[in-house]
Amino acid sequence: MPKVVAVACTAALFAAGVLFGSAITGGSAADTTTTSTSELTTSETTVEPTTLLATTTVERTTTRILTLPTTTSASSDEGTAAWIWVLLAILAAGLIALIVVLARRGGGGGGAISIEERRRHFDAAVASWTAQGWAIETQTTDSAMLRRGSDAMLVSVDQTGHTTTRPLHPG
């Protein structure tokens, strides 16, 4: 079960990193700018009077095209997408679950183990010392006094399965 939690935590941290990187860069590689031009047409009319005998009207129409630059910036920032909020909610739920699991473990100290498991830890520790030349002088279910020459030591195992070895001074 702890391996599953470790894999889930790693995946959650990876997803959080991707989300954080996406949020920093704004979610896109570049902004889009659209430029358009519009044309304005003006007309001028000039009427020139002539003599009084014959009236002739001359019209001259001049058309000028003026190009006016118009810059509009099309921004794709409509707020945070819904899938980002869903991902954040999933990450938050995963973080809360991880905190609860770690809090229930008691800080990694572990709890009491079964008598059979404790006995296996104890037998392995005693076997290791006897393989190095130590002899068992006395033994109970969870401790043993070992001797090699004039040196003596006490090997014991506690309720959580931790094995301790301490030298005994002759006296």
DOGUGU-779013 format. One line per field, with one value per atom (N, C-alpha, C): x, y, z; atom name; residue in three letters; chain. Coordinates in nm, 2 decimals, always signed. Example, Ala and Ser with C-alpha at 12.3 -4.5 7.8 and 13.67 -1.06 7.14 Angstrom:
BEGIN
X: [+1.32, +1.23, +1.32, +1.28, +1.37, +1.29]
Y: [-0.57, -0.45, -0.33, -0.22, -0.11, +0.00]
Z: [+0.78, +0.78, +0.78, +0.71, +0.71, +0.79]
name: [N, CA, C, N, CA, C]
resn: [ALA, ALA, ALA, SER, SER, SER]
chain: [A, A, A, A, A, A]
***
This chain:
BEGIN
X: [+0.08, +0.00, +0.09, +0.20, +0.28, +0.34, +0.36, +0.41, +0.30, +0.18, +0.07, +0.06, +0.07, +0.06, +0.18, +0.30, +0.42, +0.40, +0.35, +0.32, +0.22, +0.11, +0.00, +0.06, +0.14, +0.20, +0.29, +0.37, +0.46, +0.38, +0.27, +0.18, +0.12, +0.07, +0.01, +0.11, +0.23, +0.33, +0.37, +0.37, +0.40, +0.29, +0.17, +0.05, +0.05, +0.09, +0.09, +0.20, +0.31, +0.42, +0.38, +0.31, +0.26, +0.16, +0.07, -0.03, +0.03, +0.13, +0.19, +0.27, +0.34, +0.41, +0.32, +0.21, +0.11, +0.05, +0.03, -0.03, +0.07, +0.20, +0.30, +0.31, +0.31, +0.33, +0.20, +0.09, -0.03, -0.11, -0.06, -0.13, -0.11, -0.04, -0.02, +0.12, +0.17, +0.31, +0.32, +0.22, +0.23, +0.09, +0.08, -0.04, -0.07, -0.20, -0.24, -0.28, -0.23, -0.26, -0.32, -0.43, -0.50, -0.50, -0.46, -0.45, -0.54, -0.63, -0.71, -0.71, -0.74, -0.74, -0.87, -0.91, -1.04, -1.01, -1.10, -1.08, -1.19, -1.15, -1.24, -1.24, -1.36, -1.37, -1.43, -1.37, -1.43, -1.45, -1.54, -1.57, -1.57, -1.51, -1.52, -1.59, -1.67, -1.74, -1.71, -1.66, -1.63, -1.72, -1.79, -1.87, -1.81, -1.78, -1.72, -1.82, -1.85, -1.94, -1.88, -1.96, -1.91, -1.98, -1.98, -2.04, -2.19, -2.24, -2.39, -2.47, -2.40, -2.47, -2.51, -2.41, -2.44, -2.40, -2.49, -2.46, -2.42, -2.29, -2.24, -2.19, -2.23, -2.19, -2.09, -1.98, -1.88, -1.86, -1.87, -1.85, -1.72, -1.65, -1.53, -1.54, -1.53, -1.53, -1.39, -1.34, -1.21, -1.23, -1.18, -1.19, -1.05, -1.04, -0.91, -0.94, -0.85, -0.86, -0.76, -0.81, -0.72, -0.72, -0.61, -0.60, -0.57, -0.65, -0.64, -0.60, -0.48, -0.45, -0.53, -0.58, -0.66, -0.60, -0.57, -0.50, -0.60, -0.63, -0.71, -0.64, -0.64, -0.57, -0.67, -0.66, -0.76, -0.69, -0.74, -0.69, -0.77, -0.71, -0.78, -0.80, -0.78, -0.79, -0.94, -1.01, -1.15, -1.16, -1.05, -1.05, -0.99, -1.00, -0.94, -1.04, -0.98, -1.07, -1.12, -1.23, -1.30, -1.21, -1.14, -1.06, -0.95, -0.90, -0.80, -0.85, -0.98, -1.04, -1.06, -1.10, -1.12, -0.99, -0.89, -0.75, -0.71, -0.73, -0.69, -0.77, -0.90, -0.98, -0.93, -0.89, -0.84, -0.71, -0.62, -0.49, -0.51, -0.60, -0.63, -0.68, -0.77, -0.82, -0.71, -0.62, -0.51, -0.42, -0.39, -0.31, -0.37, -0.50, -0.56, -0.56, -0.58, -0.57, -0.43, -0.33, -0.19, -0.16, -0.21, -0.19, -0.26, -0.38, -0.45, -0.38, -0.33, -0.26, -0.13, -0.06, +0.07, +0.04, -0.07, -0.10, -0.15, -0.21, -0.26, -0.14, -0.03, +0.08, +0.16, +0.13, +0.19, +0.33, +0.36, +0.49, +0.59, +0.55, +0.64, +0.70, +0.66, +0.71, +0.66, +0.55, +0.49, +0.42, +0.34, +0.27, +0.33, +0.26, +0.31, +0.29, +0.39, +0.38, +0.34, +0.31, +0.26, +0.38, +0.34, +0.45, +0.53, +0.47, +0.55, +0.65, +0.61, +0.70, +0.81, +0.78, +0.88, +0.98, +0.93, +1.01, +1.11, +1.06, +1.15, +1.26, +1.23, +1.33, +1.44, +1.39, +1.48, +1.57, +1.51, +1.59, +1.69, +1.66, +1.75, +1.87, +1.84, +1.95, +2.04, +1.99, +2.07, +2.15, +2.09, +2.16, +2.28, +2.26, +2.37, +2.49, +2.46, +2.57, +2.63, +2.55, +2.62, +2.70, +2.67, +2.75, +2.88, +2.89, +3.02, +3.10, +3.05, +3.13, +3.08, +2.96, +2.90, +2.82, +2.82, +2.75, +2.63, +2.52, +2.40, +2.42, +2.42, +2.43, +2.30, +2.20, +2.06, +1.97, +1.85, +1.76, +1.61, +1.54, +1.39, +1.32, +1.19, +1.12, +1.16, +1.21, +1.24, +1.37, +1.46, +1.60, +1.69, +1.82, +1.92, +2.05, +2.12, +2.25, +2.35, +2.44, +2.54, +2.68, +2.77, +2.90, +3.01, +3.12, +3.23, +3.36, +3.42, +3.53, +3.49, +3.55, +3.51, +3.40, +3.37, +3.27, +3.13, +3.03, +2.90, +2.81, +2.70, +2.60, +2.46, +2.37, +2.22, +2.16, +2.09, +2.02, +1.87, +1.79, +1.65, +1.57, +1.44, +1.35, +1.23, +1.19, +1.07, +0.94, +0.83, +0.70, +0.68, +0.76, +0.75, +0.84, +0.93, +1.01, +1.15, +1.19, +1.32, +1.41, +1.53, +1.62, +1.73, +1.76, +1.87, +1.97, +2.10, +2.21, +2.29, +2.32, +2.40, +2.50, +2.62, +2.73, +2.70, +2.74, +2.73, +2.87, +2.90, +3.04, +3.05, +3.16, +3.17, +3.19, +3.13, +3.14, +3.09]
Y: [-0.12, +0.00, +0.13, +0.13, +0.25, +0.28, +0.18, +0.21, +0.27, +0.23, +0.30, +0.44, +0.47, +0.61, +0.69, +0.63, +0.70, +0.73, +0.63, +0.66, +0.76, +0.76, +0.86, +1.00, +1.01, +1.14, +1.19, +1.10, +1.14, +1.19, +1.12, +1.16, +1.30, +1.31, +1.44, +1.56, +1.53, +1.64, +1.67, +1.57, +1.60, +1.68, +1.64, +1.71, +1.86, +1.88, +2.01, +2.09, +2.03, +2.10, +2.15, +2.06, +2.09, +2.20, +2.20, +2.30, +2.43, +2.43, +2.55, +2.61, +2.53, +2.58, +2.64, +2.58, +2.63, +2.76, +2.77, +2.90, +3.01, +2.98, +3.09, +3.14, +3.05, +3.09, +3.15, +3.14, +3.19, +3.10, +2.97, +2.87, +2.87, +2.97, +2.98, +3.03, +3.00, +3.03, +3.18, +3.24, +3.38, +3.44, +3.57, +3.64, +3.66, +3.67, +3.69, +3.83, +3.90, +4.04, +4.04, +4.10, +4.11, +4.26, +4.29, +4.43, +4.43, +4.53, +4.55, +4.70, +4.72, +4.86, +4.89, +5.01, +5.05, +5.17, +5.19, +5.29, +5.40, +5.52, +5.63, +5.71, +5.73, +5.80, +5.93, +6.04, +6.17, +6.22, +6.31, +6.37, +6.52, +6.58, +6.73, +6.77, +6.87, +6.92, +7.07, +7.10, +7.24, +7.29, +7.40, +7.46, +7.59, +7.61, +7.73, +7.81, +7.93, +8.01, +8.06, +8.08, +8.13, +8.26, +8.31, +8.44, +8.44, +8.55, +8.56, +8.53, +8.53, +8.50, +8.36, +8.28, +8.13, +8.07, +8.00, +7.94, +7.80, +7.77, +7.64, +7.60, +7.49, +7.44, +7.32, +7.34, +7.23, +7.17, +7.04, +6.98, +6.89, +6.90, +6.82, +6.74, +6.61, +6.53, +6.47, +6.49, +6.43, +6.33, +6.22, +6.11, +6.08, +6.09, +6.05, +5.93, +5.84, +5.72, +5.74, +5.74, +5.75, +5.62, +5.56, +5.44, +5.47, +5.43, +5.45, +5.32, +5.31, +5.19, +5.17, +5.05, +5.01, +4.89, +4.90, +4.79, +4.74, +4.61, +4.55, +4.43, +4.41, +4.30, +4.20, +4.08, +3.98, +3.89, +3.90, +3.82, +3.70, +3.59, +3.47, +3.44, +3.55, +3.53, +3.55, +3.44, +3.44, +3.40, +3.40, +3.34, +3.21, +3.14, +3.01, +2.90, +2.81, +2.71, +2.61, +2.55, +2.47, +2.34, +2.29, +2.17, +2.20, +2.32, +2.36, +2.36, +2.41, +2.40, +2.26, +2.17, +2.03, +1.97, +2.00, +1.94, +1.99, +2.12, +2.17, +2.10, +2.08, +2.01, +1.87, +1.80, +1.66, +1.67, +1.76, +1.77, +1.80, +1.89, +1.93, +1.81, +1.73, +1.61, +1.51, +1.49, +1.40, +1.45, +1.58, +1.63, +1.61, +1.63, +1.61, +1.46, +1.37, +1.22, +1.18, +1.24, +1.21, +1.26, +1.38, +1.43, +1.34, +1.29, +1.20, +1.07, +1.01, +0.89, +0.90, +1.01, +1.03, +1.05, +1.12, +1.15, +1.03, +0.94, +0.81, +0.72, +0.73, +0.64, +0.68, +0.80, +0.84, +0.89, +0.96, +1.01, +0.91, +0.80, +0.70, +0.61, +0.62, +0.54, +0.40, +0.38, +0.25, +0.21, +0.10, +0.06, -0.08, -0.14, -0.27, -0.37, -0.47, -0.57, -0.70, -0.80, -0.93, -1.00, -1.09, -1.16, -1.24, -1.30, -1.39, -1.30, -1.18, -1.10, -1.05, -1.01, -0.97, -1.08, -1.20, -1.32, -1.34, -1.32, -1.33, -1.23, -1.11, -1.00, -1.04, -1.09, -1.13, -1.24, -1.35, -1.47, -1.43, -1.34, -1.30, -1.22, -1.13, -1.06, -1.15, -1.25, -1.34, -1.43, -1.48, -1.56, -1.48, -1.35, -1.27, -1.27, -1.25, -1.24, -1.37, -1.48, -1.61, -1.65, -1.61, -1.63, -1.56, -1.46, -1.38, -1.44, -1.54, -1.61, -1.58, -1.52, -1.50, -1.62, -1.65, -1.76, -1.71, -1.79, -1.75, -1.80, -1.71, -1.74, -1.77, -1.67, -1.68, -1.62, -1.67, -1.62, -1.63, -1.52, -1.52, -1.50, -1.47, -1.46, -1.33, -1.23, -1.10, -1.05, -1.12, -1.08, -1.20, -1.17, -1.27, -1.21, -1.28, -1.23, -1.32, -1.25, -1.32, -1.29, -1.39, -1.38, -1.43, -1.35, -1.40, -1.36, -1.46, -1.44, -1.36, -1.25, -1.17, -1.06, -1.05, -0.95, -1.01, -0.93, -0.97, -0.86, -0.90, -0.80, -0.85, -0.75, -0.79, -0.75, -0.84, -0.82, -0.83, -0.73, -0.74, -0.67, -0.70, -0.65, -0.59, -0.47, -0.40, -0.44, -0.38, -0.41, -0.37, -0.27, -0.22, -0.29, -0.39, -0.47, -0.41, -0.31, -0.25, -0.33, -0.38, -0.46, -0.37, -0.39, -0.31, -0.40, -0.36, -0.43, -0.34, -0.38, -0.29, -0.38, -0.33, -0.41, -0.41, -0.52, -0.53, -0.53, -0.45, -0.44, -0.54, -0.61, -0.71, -0.63, -0.68, -0.61, -0.68]
Z: [+0.00, +0.00, +0.00, +0.07, +0.07, -0.07, -0.15, -0.29, -0.37, -0.35, -0.43, -0.39, -0.26, -0.22, -0.27, -0.28, -0.33, -0.48, -0.55, -0.70, -0.72, -0.64, -0.65, -0.62, -0.52, -0.48, -0.59, -0.65, -0.76, -0.88, -0.91, -1.02, -0.99, -0.87, -0.83, -0.84, -0.80, -0.80, -0.95, -1.03, -1.17, -1.24, -1.21, -1.26, -1.21, -1.08, -1.03, -1.09, -1.13, -1.19, -1.33, -1.40, -1.54, -1.53, -1.44, -1.42, -1.38, -1.29, -1.25, -1.37, -1.44, -1.56, -1.66, -1.68, -1.78, -1.73, -1.60, -1.54, -1.56, -1.54, -1.55, -1.69, -1.79, -1.92, -1.98, -1.91, -1.96, -2.05, -2.07, -2.14, -2.29, -2.34, -2.49, -2.51, -2.63, -2.67, -2.71, -2.77, -2.81, -2.82, -2.80, -2.82, -2.97, -3.00, -3.14, -3.16, -3.26, -3.29, -3.43, -3.44, -3.57, -3.61, -3.73, -3.78, -3.91, -3.91, -4.03, -4.07, -4.19, -4.24, -4.30, -4.29, -4.35, -4.44, -4.54, -4.64, -4.62, -4.63, -4.61, -4.75, -4.80, -4.93, -4.91, -4.96, -4.95, -5.09, -5.10, -5.23, -5.22, -5.32, -5.32, -5.45, -5.44, -5.56, -5.57, -5.69, -5.71, -5.83, -5.80, -5.90, -5.94, -6.07, -6.12, -6.20, -6.17, -6.24, -6.37, -6.47, -6.60, -6.63, -6.75, -6.78, -6.77, -6.77, -6.76, -6.88, -6.99, -7.12, -7.13, -7.11, -7.11, -6.98, -6.92, -6.79, -6.82, -6.78, -6.79, -6.65, -6.61, -6.48, -6.50, -6.44, -6.45, -6.31, -6.31, -6.18, -6.19, -6.09, -6.08, -5.95, -5.96, -5.84, -5.83, -5.71, -5.67, -5.56, -5.58, -5.48, -5.43, -5.30, -5.24, -5.14, -5.15, -5.06, -4.95, -4.83, -4.71, -4.64, -4.62, -4.55, -4.40, -4.31, -4.17, -4.10, -4.04, -3.97, -3.85, -3.83, -3.72, -3.65, -3.53, -3.46, -3.35, -3.37, -3.26, -3.21, -3.09, -3.02, -2.98, -3.04, -3.01, -2.90, -2.78, -2.67, -2.64, -2.62, -2.59, -2.44, -2.36, -2.22, -2.17, -2.16, -2.12, -1.97, -1.90, -1.76, -1.76, -1.65, -1.63, -1.68, -1.76, -1.82, -1.71, -1.74, -1.64, -1.60, -1.70, -1.67, -1.58, -1.57, -1.48, -1.34, -1.32, -1.19, -1.14, -1.23, -1.20, -1.16, -1.23, -1.20, -1.06, -1.04, -0.90, -0.79, -0.81, -0.71, -0.69, -0.79, -0.78, -0.70, -0.74, -0.67, -0.52, -0.49, -0.35, -0.27, -0.33, -0.27, -0.24, -0.34, -0.33, -0.22, -0.21, -0.10, +0.04, +0.05, +0.18, +0.21, +0.12, +0.14, +0.19, +0.13, +0.17, +0.31, +0.34, +0.48, +0.58, +0.55, +0.64, +0.66, +0.55, +0.55, +0.64, +0.61, +0.69, +0.84, +0.87, +1.01, +1.08, +1.01, +1.08, +1.11, +1.03, +1.05, +1.18, +1.23, +1.35, +1.33, +1.22, +1.19, +1.14, +1.10, +1.05, +1.15, +1.28, +1.39, +1.38, +1.32, +1.31, +1.43, +1.43, +1.55, +1.59, +1.69, +1.74, +1.63, +1.62, +1.52, +1.60, +1.52, +1.58, +1.66, +1.74, +1.82, +1.73, +1.63, +1.53, +1.46, +1.41, +1.34, +1.43, +1.55, +1.65, +1.67, +1.68, +1.71, +1.59, +1.47, +1.35, +1.35, +1.39, +1.40, +1.50, +1.61, +1.72, +1.68, +1.62, +1.58, +1.47, +1.38, +1.28, +1.34, +1.44, +1.51, +1.59, +1.66, +1.74, +1.64, +1.54, +1.44, +1.38, +1.35, +1.30, +1.40, +1.52, +1.62, +1.65, +1.65, +1.67, +1.55, +1.43, +1.31, +1.32, +1.41, +1.42, +1.54, +1.60, +1.71, +1.85, +1.86, +2.00, +2.03, +2.16, +2.21, +2.30, +2.29, +2.37, +2.51, +2.61, +2.75, +2.81, +2.80, +2.84, +2.74, +2.73, +2.63, +2.68, +2.65, +2.68, +2.54, +2.54, +2.42, +2.34, +2.41, +2.34, +2.37, +2.44, +2.47, +2.49, +2.47, +2.49, +2.53, +2.62, +2.66, +2.59, +2.51, +2.43, +2.49, +2.48, +2.53, +2.43, +2.43, +2.35, +2.43, +2.49, +2.58, +2.70, +2.73, +2.85, +2.82, +2.69, +2.64, +2.65, +2.69, +2.69, +2.64, +2.58, +2.53, +2.54, +2.54, +2.55, +2.42, +2.36, +2.23, +2.27, +2.23, +2.25, +2.14, +2.13, +2.03, +2.10, +2.06, +2.13, +2.05, +2.10, +2.04, +1.90, +1.85, +1.72, +1.62, +1.67, +1.59, +1.58, +1.65, +1.65, +1.74, +1.68, +1.76, +1.81, +1.94, +2.01, +2.06, +2.05, +2.11, +2.19, +2.31, +2.40, +2.47, +2.49, +2.55, +2.70, +2.77, +2.91, +2.97, +3.06, +3.12, +3.23, +3.23, +3.34, +3.47, +3.57, +3.70, +3.81]
name: [N, CA, C, N, CA, C, N, CA, C, N, CA, C, N, CA, C, N, CA, C, N, CA, C, N, CA, C, N, CA, C, N, CA, C, N, CA, C, N, CA, C, N, CA, C, N, CA, C, N, CA, C, N, CA, C, N, CA, C, N, CA, C, N, CA, C, N, CA, C, N, CA, C, N, CA, C, N, CA, C, N, CA, C, N, CA, C, N, CA, C, N, CA, C, N, CA, C, N, CA, C, N, CA, C, N, CA, C, N, CA, C, N, CA, C, N, CA, C, N, CA, C, N, CA, C, N, CA, C, N, CA, C, N, CA, C, N, CA, C, N, CA, C, N, CA, C, N, CA, C, N, CA, C, N, CA, C, N, CA, C, N, CA, C, N, CA, C, N, CA, C, N, CA, C, N, CA, C, N, CA, C, N, CA, C, N, CA, C, N, CA, C, N, CA, C, N, CA, C, N, CA, C, N, CA, C, N, CA, C, N, CA, C, N, CA, C, N, CA, C, N, CA, C, N, CA, C, N, CA, C, N, CA, C, N, CA, C, N, CA, C, N, CA, C, N, CA, C, N, CA, C, N, CA, C, N, CA, C, N, CA, C, N, CA, C, N, CA, C, N, CA, C, N, CA, C, N, CA, C, N, CA, C, N, CA, C, N, CA, C, N, CA, C, N, CA, C, N, CA, C, N, CA, C, N, CA, C, N, CA, C, N, CA, C, N, CA, C, N, CA, C, N, CA, C, N, CA, C, N, CA, C, N, CA, C, N, CA, C, N, CA, C, N, CA, C, N, CA, C, N, CA, C, N, CA, C, N, CA, C, N, CA, C, N, CA, C, N, CA, C, N, CA, C, N, CA, C, N, CA, C, N, CA, C, N, CA, C, N, CA, C, N, CA, C, N, CA, C, N, CA, C, N, CA, C, N, CA, C, N, CA, C, N, CA, C, N, CA, C, N, CA, C, N, CA, C, N, CA, C, N, CA, C, N, CA, C, N, CA, C, N, CA, C, N, CA, C, N, CA, C, N, CA, C, N, CA, C, N, CA, C, N, CA, C, N, CA, C, N, CA, C, N, CA, C, N, CA, C, N, CA, C, N, CA, C, N, CA, C, N, CA, C, N, CA, C, N, CA, C, N, CA, C, N, CA, C, N, CA, C, N, CA, C, N, CA, C, N, CA, C, N, CA, C, N, CA, C, N, CA, C, N, CA, C, N, CA, C, N, CA, C, N, CA, C, N, CA, C, N, CA, C, N, CA, C, N, CA, C, N, CA, C, N, CA, C, N, CA, C, N, CA, C, N, CA, C, N, CA, C, N, CA, C, N, CA, C, N, CA, C, N, CA, C, N, CA, C]
resn: [MET, MET, MET, PRO, PRO, PRO, LYS, LYS, LYS, VAL, VAL, VAL, VAL, VAL, VAL, ALA, ALA, ALA, VAL, VAL, VAL, ALA, ALA, ALA, CYS, CYS, CYS, THR, THR, THR, ALA, ALA, ALA, ALA, ALA, ALA, LEU, LEU, LEU, PHE, PHE, PHE, ALA, ALA, ALA, ALA, ALA, ALA, GLY, GLY, GLY, VAL, VAL, VAL, LEU, LEU, LEU, PHE, PHE, PHE, GLY, GLY, GLY, SER, SER, SER, ALA, ALA, ALA, ILE, ILE, ILE, THR, THR, THR, GLY, GLY, GLY, GLY, GLY, GLY, SER, SER, SER, ALA, ALA, ALA, ALA, ALA, ALA, ASP, ASP, ASP, THR, THR, THR, THR, THR, THR, THR, THR, THR, THR, THR, THR, SER, SER, SER, THR, THR, THR, SER, SER, SER, GLU, GLU, GLU, LEU, LEU, LEU, THR, THR, THR, THR, THR, THR, SER, SER, SER, GLU, GLU, GLU, THR, THR, THR, THR, THR, THR, VAL, VAL, VAL, GLU, GLU, GLU, PRO, PRO, PRO, THR, THR, THR, THR, THR, THR, LEU, LEU, LEU, LEU, LEU, LEU, ALA, ALA, ALA, THR, THR, THR, THR, THR, THR, THR, THR, THR, VAL, VAL, VAL, GLU, GLU, GLU, ARG, ARG, ARG, THR, THR, THR, THR, THR, THR, THR, THR, THR, ARG, ARG, ARG, ILE, ILE, ILE, LEU, LEU, LEU, THR, THR, THR, LEU, LEU, LEU, PRO, PRO, PRO, THR, THR, THR, THR, THR, THR, THR, THR, THR, SER, SER, SER, ALA, ALA, ALA, SER, SER, SER, SER, SER, SER, ASP, ASP, ASP, GLU, GLU, GLU, GLY, GLY, GLY, THR, THR, THR, ALA, ALA, ALA, ALA, ALA, ALA, TRP, TRP, TRP, ILE, ILE, ILE, TRP, TRP, TRP, VAL, VAL, VAL, LEU, LEU, LEU, LEU, LEU, LEU, ALA, ALA, ALA, ILE, ILE, ILE, LEU, LEU, LEU, ALA, ALA, ALA, ALA, ALA, ALA, GLY, GLY, GLY, LEU, LEU, LEU, ILE, ILE, ILE, ALA, ALA, ALA, LEU, LEU, LEU, ILE, ILE, ILE, VAL, VAL, VAL, VAL, VAL, VAL, LEU, LEU, LEU, ALA, ALA, ALA, ARG, ARG, ARG, ARG, ARG, ARG, GLY, GLY, GLY, GLY, GLY, GLY, GLY, GLY, GLY, GLY, GLY, GLY, GLY, GLY, GLY, GLY, GLY, GLY, ALA, ALA, ALA, ILE, ILE, ILE, SER, SER, SER, ILE, ILE, ILE, GLU, GLU, GLU, GLU, GLU, GLU, ARG, ARG, ARG, ARG, ARG, ARG, ARG, ARG, ARG, HIS, HIS, HIS, PHE, PHE, PHE, ASP, ASP, ASP, ALA, ALA, ALA, ALA, ALA, ALA, VAL, VAL, VAL, ALA, ALA, ALA, SER, SER, SER, TRP, TRP, TRP, THR, THR, THR, ALA, ALA, ALA, GLN, GLN, GLN, GLY, GLY, GLY, TRP, TRP, TRP, ALA, ALA, ALA, ILE, ILE, ILE, GLU, GLU, GLU, THR, THR, THR, GLN, GLN, GLN, THR, THR, THR, THR, THR, THR, ASP, ASP, ASP, SER, SER, SER, ALA, ALA, ALA, MET, MET, MET, LEU, LEU, LEU, ARG, ARG, ARG, ARG, ARG, ARG, GLY, GLY, GLY, SER, SER, SER, ASP, ASP, ASP, ALA, ALA, ALA, MET, MET, MET, LEU, LEU, LEU, VAL, VAL, VAL, SER, SER, SER, VAL, VAL, VAL, ASP, ASP, ASP, GLN, GLN, GLN, THR, THR, THR, GLY, GLY, GLY, HIS, HIS, HIS, THR, THR, THR, THR, THR, THR, THR, THR, THR, ARG, ARG, ARG, PRO, PRO, PRO, LEU, LEU, LEU, HIS, HIS, HIS, PRO, PRO, PRO, GLY, GLY, GLY]
chain: [A, A, A, A, A, A, A, A, A, A, A, A, A, A, A, A, A, A, A, A, A, A, A, A, A, A, A, A, A, A, A, A, A, A, A, A, A, A, A, A, A, A, A, A, A, A, A, A, A, A, A, A, A, A, A, A, A, A, A, A, A, A, A, A, A, A, A, A, A, A, A, A, A, A, A, A, A, A, A, A, A, A, A, A, A, A, A, A, A, A, A, A, A, A, A, A, A, A, A, A, A, A, A, A, A, A, A, A, A, A, A, A, A, A, A, A, A, A, A, A, A, A, A, A, A, A, A, A, A, A, A, A, A, A, A, A, A, A, A, A, A, A, A, A, A, A, A, A, A, A, A, A, A, A, A, A, A, A, A, A, A, A, A, A, A, A, A, A, A, A, A, A, A, A, A, A, A, A, A, A, A, A, A, A, A, A, A, A, A, A, A, A, A, A, A, A, A, A, A, A, A, A, A, A, A, A, A, A, A, A, A, A, A, A, A, A, A, A, A, A, A, A, A, A, A, A, A, A, A, A, A, A, A, A, A, A, A, A, A, A, A, A, A, A, A, A, A, A, A, A, A, A, A, A, A, A, A, A, A, A, A, A, A, A, A, A, A, A, A, A, A, A, A, A, A, A, A, A, A, A, A, A, A, A, A, A, A, A, A, A, A, A, A, A, A, A, A, A, A, A, A, A, A, A, A, A, A, A, A, A, A, A, A, A, A, A, A, A, A, A, A, A, A, A, A, A, A, A, A, A, A, A, A, A, A, A, A, A, A, A, A, A, A, A, A, A, A, A, A, A, A, A, A, A, A, A, A, A, A, A, A, A, A, A, A, A, A, A, A, A, A, A, A, A, A, A, A, A, A, A, A, A, A, A, A, A, A, A, A, A, A, A, A, A, A, A, A, A, A, A, A, A, A, A, A, A, A, A, A, A, A, A, A, A, A, A, A, A, A, A, A, A, A, A, A, A, A, A, A, A, A, A, A, A, A, A, A, A, A, A, A, A, A, A, A, A, A, A, A, A, A, A, A, A, A, A, A, A, A, A, A, A, A, A, A, A, A, A, A, A, A, A, A, A, A, A, A, A, A, A, A, A, A, A, A, A, A, A, A, A, A, A, A, A, A, A, A, A, A, A, A, A, A, A, A, A, A, A, A, A, A, A, A]
***
